[in-house]
Amino acid sequence: MTTPAQPAASPAPWWRTAAIYQIYVRSFADGNGDGVGDIRGISERLPYLRDLGVDAVWLTPWYVSPMADAGYDVADYRDIDPLFGDLAEAEALLAAAHAQGLRVVVDLVPNHCSDQHPWFREALAGGPGAAARELFWFLPGRGPEGELPPNDWVSYFGGPAWSRITEPDGSPGPWYLHMFAPEQPDLNWEHPRVRAEFEDILRFWLDRGADGFRVDVAHGLAKKPGLPDVGPEPDVTDLPYQDVAGVHQIYRDWRRIVAGYPGERVLVGEVWLPSPAQYARYLRPDELHSAFNFDFLCAPWEPAALRRVIDETFAAHEPVGAPPTWVLSNHDTIRHVTRYGRADTSFDMGDKRLGDPSDERLGRRRARAAALLTLALPGGVYVYQGDELGLPEVRDLPDEVLQDPTFVRSGGADRGRDGCRVPLPWAADAPAFGFSPPDARATPWLPQPAGWGALAVDAQRADPDSTLSLYRSALALRRERLRGLPETLRWVASAPDVLCFDRVGALRCLVNLGEAPAPLPAGAEVLLASGPLTTTADGGRAVPPDTAVWLAPA
């Protein structure tokens, strides 16, 4: 099977094939010694990112925030939180990244803001009839005294999606909507002032050199008129708080704005939806440029499932002419080293199964193979910080250090997302593994496992067989051999437990997901392998289980 060709300019825009590195700002590198990652730390590590071989970085929110949800509760979209630096440092980072050949995508959080945002504070202080309340979803409660929430919506973080306010005079007031934490009130995107504000925010960062935006909860901005109940048996493809038709005009307006700037600025959507047809609508030529492929991230380490997701991805993207994207982990999910070491290797945001046993050696072997699989596929790819080091999920963080609001909102039933956000190890023998300067006055904001020295950057840089070396080699070959190719692949007949495809004229990727070695064709030239190959009885070579190879074209 050959996937259909995608229409693309010549040369293709950078974002169609880019390798983008996600920086979780508070956990990447601490430059000032307070135990929290910051802009100075990122600036100091730009040569590392350049040498790794990525094309761009995506920065999680760095805006002024009370940090109720690690910066995804924004109080000021046009300034930098002092925890991370200041606006001058941000502008300098954008310029320095460009000087290193790296583009920068910044996070934008438009579905909700912080309860400390001036608009929401004005809405509370102004009392009944305050104009600022129209910028949010304030509704009277149900019940004789308005004591019940306006509808039955449940927060993504657990618990009701509504909180009742107390008026300035002390009387009980209306309820406001927050699809996440109570500190994150949803904005009313039916109001023209909200739309105008975010269009101005886009221009603010584009004027400062941002190369694009990752749009948080891109599917959630519009709500169904009247905010109806979900009901006891909801249709997951037709929920009143996500994927409402009105959201698409917002992105058409944004696309026109970014198109007016030079340098191929980009809009990338966080779009979690149950069907490929819904997902594809966000990628029409006048809306978002691309979106994260969460079906691939959630797929189990099984050949039939992976091939099905790959084929369905191409089928969904081809009609709208958008490039596919591939991602294995991010700051909201379990690190795939841990996931691939479990009996059930799939991922479900609603049931992370952090307590399931995991074989870390098996998981890392599969994660290395998965890296070669994803980096060989047509389209763009995202690398979450630490993926290139083979970091596992940290599952034994003490309760008292957990900061994710999902832990609190669930009463501890959900351990939250902190385990994939532990600060990176840079130097095996340094305090805090080099995350902070040697004279740091504070320890990292989350504790690092004692055994992470062996996974530190300096330890892996010197080892040609390390996961870091594998990523560097794969990213270099990807840039050398796959850049500029049509966004197609051709499946090659193989054993049921083997995935094999050609990027025609460039390389063949073979991934063995079975329990027995998969023989290589005689004379095959191996460009890169995720692990050692074995010798067959007749003196040939074979790919062991949970191993991937890139071969020169047949």
C-alpha positions in Angstrom: 0.0 0.0 0.0 1.2 3.5 -0.8 -0.3 6.4 1.1 -1.6 9.2 -1.0 0.7 12.1 -1.8 0.1 15.4 0.0 0.0 18.7 -1.7 2.9 20.8 -0.6 4.9 23.8 -1.7 8.4 23.4 -3.0 10.3 23.5 -0.8 7.8 22.3 1.8 7.1 24.7 4.8 9.4 23.8 7.7 6.5 22.7 10.0 5.4 19.9 7.6 8.5 17.8 8.5 9.9 19.4 11.6 11.3 17.6 14.6 10.1 19.8 17.5 11.4 19.4 21.1 9.0 20.1 23.9 10.4 22.0 26.8 8.5 21.8 30.0 10.0 25.1 31.3 10.0 24.5 35.0 11.9 21.1 34.6 14.3 21.6 31.7 17.2 23.6 33.3 17.5 25.9 36.3 19.7 28.9 35.5 19.4 31.0 38.7 19.6 28.2 41.4 16.0 28.5 42.8 15.2 24.8 41.9 12.9 25.7 39.1 13.7 25.7 35.4 13.8 29.1 33.7 14.6 31.1 30.6 18.2 31.5 31.6 18.5 27.7 31.9 17.0 27.2 28.4 19.3 29.8 26.9 22.4 28.1 28.3 21.2 24.7 26.8 20.5 25.9 23.3 23.7 24.4 22.0 22.5 21.0 23.3 19.3 21.3 21.4 21.1 22.4 18.3 23.4 19.4 18.5 20.6 17.1 19.2 19.3 17.9 15.8 15.8 19.2 16.3 14.4 22.0 14.2 12.3 23.9 16.8 11.3 24.0 20.4 7.9 24.3 22.0 7.8 26.1 25.4 5.1 25.4 27.9 3.5 28.5 29.4 5.9 31.0 30.8 3.4 33.8 31.5 2.5 35.5 34.8 0.6 32.9 36.8 -0.3 31.9 40.4 0.8 28.4 39.2 -2.4 26.6 40.4 -1.9 24.4 37.3 1.8 24.9 36.5 1.3 28.0 34.4 -1.8 26.9 32.5 -3.7 29.4 34.7 -2.6 32.6 33.1 -3.0 36.0 34.8 -1.1 38.1 32.2 -0.6 36.8 28.6 1.8 39.6 27.7 4.4 39.2 30.4 6.7 36.5 31.9 6.3 35.1 35.3 9.2 36.1 37.6 9.7 32.4 38.4 11.0 32.0 34.8 12.6 35.4 34.1 11.3 38.5 32.5 10.1 39.8 29.1 13.6 41.0 28.1 15.0 37.5 28.7 12.2 36.0 26.7 12.9 38.3 23.7 16.6 37.5 24.0 15.9 33.8 24.1 13.8 34.0 20.9 16.7 35.8 19.1 19.3 33.4 20.5 17.3 30.4 19.4 17.0 31.8 15.9 20.7 32.4 15.8 21.2 28.6 16.6 18.9 27.7 13.7 16.0 26.8 16.1 12.4 28.1 15.8 10.3 28.7 18.9 6.7 27.7 19.4 5.0 29.2 22.5 2.1 27.8 24.4 -1.2 29.7 24.2 -4.0 29.0 26.7 -7.2 30.4 25.3 -9.9 28.2 26.8 -9.5 29.6 30.3 -7.4 32.1 32.3 -6.5 32.4 35.9 -8.9 33.5 38.6 -6.3 36.2 39.3 -6.6 37.6 35.7 -7.7 41.2 35.9 -10.9 40.4 34.0 -12.0 37.7 36.5 -11.1 39.9 39.5 -13.1 42.7 38.0 -16.0 40.3 37.4 -16.0 39.3 41.1 -15.5 42.7 42.5 -18.1 44.4 40.3 -21.0 42.5 41.8 -24.2 41.6 40.0 -24.4 43.2 36.5 -20.7 43.7 36.2 -19.8 43.9 32.5 -16.7 41.7 33.0 -19.0 38.7 34.0 -20.0 38.5 30.3 -16.4 37.5 29.5 -16.9 34.3 31.4 -19.7 31.8 32.0 -21.6 33.1 35.0 -25.0 31.5 35.4 -27.6 31.2 38.2 -27.7 27.9 40.0 -30.6 25.4 39.9 -32.7 24.5 42.9 -34.9 26.7 45.1 -32.0 28.8 46.4 -29.7 28.4 43.4 -27.7 25.9 45.4 -27.2 23.5 42.6 -24.8 23.9 39.6 -26.3 25.2 36.4 -25.8 21.9 34.6 -24.2 18.4 35.1 -20.8 19.1 33.5 -17.8 17.5 35.2 -14.3 19.0 35.2 -11.6 17.3 33.3 -9.7 17.4 36.5 -12.5 15.7 38.5 -15.4 17.1 40.5 -18.0 19.5 39.3 -17.2 22.0 36.5 -18.9 24.8 38.4 -18.1 26.9 41.5 -20.4 29.3 43.2 -19.1 32.8 44.1 -19.9 35.0 47.1 -20.9 38.5 46.2 -19.1 41.5 47.6 -21.9 42.0 50.1 -21.5 38.4 51.4 -24.6 37.0 49.7 -24.4 33.8 47.6 -24.0 34.6 43.9 -24.0 32.8 40.6 -21.9 29.9 39.5 -19.0 30.1 37.0 -17.7 27.5 34.6 -14.3 25.9 34.9 -13.7 22.8 32.8 -10.4 22.4 34.7 -9.5 23.6 38.2 -11.7 26.3 39.9 -8.7 28.6 39.6 -9.1 28.4 35.8 -12.4 30.0 34.8 -13.5 29.3 31.2 -13.6 32.3 28.9 -16.8 33.1 26.9 -15.7 33.0 23.3 -19.1 34.3 22.1 -18.0 37.7 23.4 -16.2 39.9 20.8 -13.9 41.3 23.5 -12.5 37.9 24.2 -11.8 37.3 20.5 -10.2 40.7 20.0 -8.0 40.2 23.1 -6.5 37.0 21.9 -5.9 38.3 18.4 -3.9 41.0 20.0 -2.0 38.5 22.1 -1.1 36.6 19.0 0.3 39.7 17.4 2.2 40.6 20.6 4.2 37.4 20.5 4.5 37.3 16.7 6.0 40.8 16.8 8.6 39.5 19.2 9.6 36.7 16.9 7.6 33.7 18.1 7.4 31.2 15.2 4.0 29.9 16.2 1.7 28.7 18.9 0.7 25.4 20.5 -3.0 26.0 21.3 -4.1 24.4 24.5 -7.4 22.6 24.6 -8.0 23.7 21.0 -11.2 21.7 20.8 -12.8 23.3 23.8 -13.3 27.1 23.3 -16.8 27.1 22.0 -19.8 25.8 24.0 -23.3 24.7 22.8 -25.9 27.5 23.2 -27.6 27.3 26.5 -25.0 25.0 28.0 -27.3 22.0 28.0 -26.8 19.0 30.3 -24.6 16.1 29.1 -27.1 13.6 30.4 -26.7 10.1 31.8 -25.6 8.5 28.5 -23.7 11.1 26.6 -22.6 10.8 22.9 -18.8 11.3 23.2 -18.8 12.7 19.6 -21.4 15.3 20.5 -20.5 16.8 23.9 -21.8 20.4 24.6 -18.4 21.6 25.9 -16.0 20.5 23.1 -15.8 20.4 19.3 -18.7 22.8 18.9 -18.9 24.1 15.4 -18.3 27.8 16.3 -14.7 27.0 17.3 -13.6 26.8 13.7 -14.2 30.4 12.9 -11.8 31.4 15.7 -9.0 29.4 13.9 -9.9 30.9 10.5 -9.4 34.3 12.0 -6.1 33.3 13.6 -4.8 31.7 10.4 -5.2 35.0 8.6 -3.3 36.8 11.3 -0.3 34.4 11.3 -0.3 34.3 7.5 0.3 38.0 7.5 3.7 37.5 9.2 6.9 36.4 7.3 8.7 33.1 8.1 5.9 30.5 8.0 4.4 31.0 11.4 2.4 28.0 12.6 -0.7 27.1 14.7 -0.5 23.6 16.4 -3.6 22.3 18.1 -4.0 20.1 21.2 -7.0 18.3 19.9 -8.2 15.3 21.9 -11.3 14.0 20.1 -12.9 10.6 19.7 -13.1 10.4 15.9 -10.6 11.1 13.1 -13.3 13.0 11.2 -13.7 15.5 14.0 -10.0 15.9 14.4 -9.4 16.5 10.6 -11.8 19.5 10.6 -9.3 21.5 12.6 -6.7 20.9 9.9 -8.5 22.3 6.9 -6.3 24.6 4.8 -7.7 27.8 6.5 -7.5 26.6 10.1 -4.7 25.0 12.2 -1.5 24.0 10.4 -1.2 20.7 12.4 -2.3 19.0 15.5 -1.0 16.3 17.9 -1.7 12.7 16.9 -2.9 11.4 20.2 -4.2 8.1 18.7 -0.6 7.2 18.0 0.5 8.1 21.5 -2.3 6.0 23.0 -1.7 3.0 20.8 -0.3 -0.2 22.4 3.0 -1.8 21.4 1.3 -4.2 19.0 1.9 -4.4 15.2 -1.7 -4.5 14.1 -2.7 -1.6 16.3 0.2 0.6 15.3 -0.3 -0.1 11.6 -4.0 0.6 11.9 -3.3 4.0 13.6 -0.7 4.9 11.0 -3.1 4.1 8.1 -5.9 5.9 9.8 -3.7 8.9 10.4 -2.9 9.2 6.7 -6.5 8.7 5.8 -7.6 11.5 8.1 -5.0 14.0 7.0 -5.0 13.4 3.2 -8.3 15.0 2.4 -7.4 18.3 4.1 -3.8 18.3 2.9 -2.3 18.5 6.4 0.9 16.7 7.5 0.6 13.9 10.1 2.4 14.3 13.4 3.9 11.6 15.6 4.4 11.8 19.4 5.1 9.2 22.1 4.9 11.3 25.3 4.2 14.8 26.6 3.8 16.6 29.9 0.3 15.2 30.5 1.0 11.5 29.8 3.0 8.6 31.2 6.5 8.4 29.9 6.5 5.7 27.3 9.5 3.9 28.7 7.3 3.0 31.7 4.2 2.4 29.6 5.9 0.1 27.1 7.2 -2.0 30.1 3.8 -2.9 31.3 1.6 -5.8 30.3 -1.0 -3.3 28.9 1.1 -0.9 26.8 -1.7 1.4 25.7 -2.4 4.8 27.3 -5.7 6.2 28.6 -5.8 9.7 30.0 -8.7 8.7 32.2 -7.0 5.6 33.6 -3.2 6.0 33.7 -2.6 2.8 35.7 0.5 4.2 37.4 0.5 1.3 39.8 0.8 -1.4 37.2 4.1 -3.3 37.3 6.6 -2.1 34.6 9.8 -3.7 33.4 12.1 -0.7 32.8 14.6 -2.6 30.7 11.9 -3.9 28.4 10.2 -0.5 28.2 13.4 1.2 27.3 14.2 -1.3 24.6 10.8 -0.8 23.1 11.0 3.0 23.5 14.3 3.0 21.5 12.6 1.0 18.7 9.6 3.3 18.8 11.9 6.3 18.4 13.2 4.9 15.1 9.6 4.1 14.0 8.3 7.6 14.7 11.3 9.4 13.2 11.0 7.4 10.0 7.4 8.2 9.4 6.4 11.1 7.0 5.4 14.4 8.6 6.4 16.1 11.8 7.5 14.6 15.0 7.6 15.8 18.7 10.2 14.8 21.2 9.3 15.4 24.9 12.2 16.5 27.0 13.9 13.4 28.5 12.6 11.1 25.7 16.0 11.3 24.2 17.5 10.2 27.5 15.2 7.2 27.9 13.7 8.6 31.2 11.0 6.5 32.9 8.0 7.8 34.8 8.8 8.6 38.4 6.1 6.7 40.2 7.2 6.9 43.8 7.0 10.7 44.4 5.8 11.3 48.0 2.3 12.8 48.4 3.7 15.9 50.0 5.7 17.0 46.9 2.9 16.4 44.4 1.6 19.6 42.8 -0.7 18.6 40.0 -4.3 19.7 40.7 -5.6 16.4 39.5 -4.1 14.8 42.6 -6.0 17.1 44.9 -9.2 17.2 42.9 -9.4 13.4 42.8 -8.7 13.0 46.5 -5.5 11.3 45.7 -7.1 8.6 43.5 -5.3 10.0 40.5 -1.6 10.5 41.2 -1.5 13.2 38.6 1.1 14.1 36.0 4.1 15.1 38.1 5.9 11.8 37.5 6.6 12.8 33.9 7.7 16.4 34.9 10.6 15.6 37.2 13.6 17.9 36.4 16.1 16.6 33.8 19.5 15.1 34.8 22.4 16.9 33.0 25.5 15.8 34.9 25.9 12.4 36.6 28.1 13.6 39.5 26.8 17.1 40.1 24.4 18.2 42.8 20.8 17.8 41.5 22.4 16.1 38.5 23.3 19.4 37.0 19.8 20.7 36.8 20.7 23.7 38.9 24.0 25.6 39.2 26.6 24.0 41.6 26.0 26.8 44.1 22.2 26.6 43.9 20.3 27.8 47.0 17.4 25.4 46.6 16.8 21.8 45.6 14.8 20.9 42.5 11.0 21.5 42.7 10.4 17.8 42.3 13.0 15.2 43.7 15.0 13.3 41.1 15.5 9.5 41.6 18.9 8.6 43.0 19.7 6.3 40.0 19.3 9.0 37.4 23.0 9.7 37.2 23.4 6.9 34.7 20.8 8.6 32.5 22.4 12.1 32.7 23.3 13.9 29.5 27.0 13.8 30.2 27.0 10.1 30.9 25.1 9.3 27.7 26.9 11.7 25.5 30.1 9.7 25.9 28.4 6.4 25.2 27.8 5.6 21.5 25.2 3.0 22.4 23.1 5.3 24.7 19.6 6.5 24.0 20.9 10.0 23.5 23.3 8.9 20.9 20.6 7.0 19.1 18.4 10.1 19.0 21.2 12.2 17.7 22.1 9.7 15.0 18.4 9.3 14.0 17.7 13.0 13.9 20.8 13.6 11.7 19.8 10.8 9.3 16.3 12.0 9.2 17.4 15.5 8.2 19.8 14.1 5.7 17.7 11.5 4.0 14.0 12.3 4.6 13.8 16.1 4.4 12.1 17.1 1.2 10.6 13.7 0.4 6.9 13.2 -0.4 4.8 12.6 2.7 4.2 9.0 1.8 5.3 5.6 2.8 5.0 2.2 1.1 4.3 -0.9 3.3 6.5 -3.9 2.6 5.2 -7.4 3.0 6.5 -8.9 6.3 5.8 -11.3 9.0 2.6 -10.5 11.1 4.6 -9.3 14.1 6.9 -7.0 11.9 6.2 -3.5 10.7 8.2 -2.8 7.5 7.8 0.2 5.2 9.9 2.2 2.7 10.4 5.9 2.4 11.0 5.4 -1.2 14.6 6.1 -2.3 15.7 7.0 1.2 15.4 4.2 3.7 13.5 1.1 4.8 12.3 0.9 8.4 11.8 -2.5 10.0 10.4 -2.9 13.5 10.2 -6.3 15.1 7.3 -6.5 17.7 7.3 -10.2 17.9 8.9 -12.8 20.1 11.3 -14.3 17.6 14.2 -12.6 15.6 13.2 -11.3 12.2 15.8 -12.2 9.5 17.3 -9.3 7.4 17.6 -9.7 3.7 21.0 -10.9 2.6 23.3 -7.9 1.9 21.1 -5.4 3.6 23.0 -2.2 4.6 22.1 -1.2 8.2 22.1 2.5 8.6 21.0 2.5 12.3 19.6 0.0 14.8 17.9 0.6 18.1 19.8 -2.4 19.6 22.3 -5.1 18.7 21.4 -7.4 15.9 21.8 -11.2 16.2 23.3 -13.9 13.9 21.1 -16.6 12.3 22.0 -20.3 12.0 23.1 -19.7 8.4 25.3 -16.8 9.2 22.9 -14.1 8.3 21.7 -11.2 10.5 18.4 -10.8 12.3 16.5 -8.1 14.2 15.8 -9.2 17.8 12.3 -8.7 19.4 11.4 -5.1 20.3 14.1 -3.7 18.0 14.0 -1.4 15.0 16.5 -0.9 12.1 16.8 1.6 9.3 18.2 0.1 6.1 19.6 1.7 3.0 17.1 1.5 0.1 16.8 -2.0 -1.4 
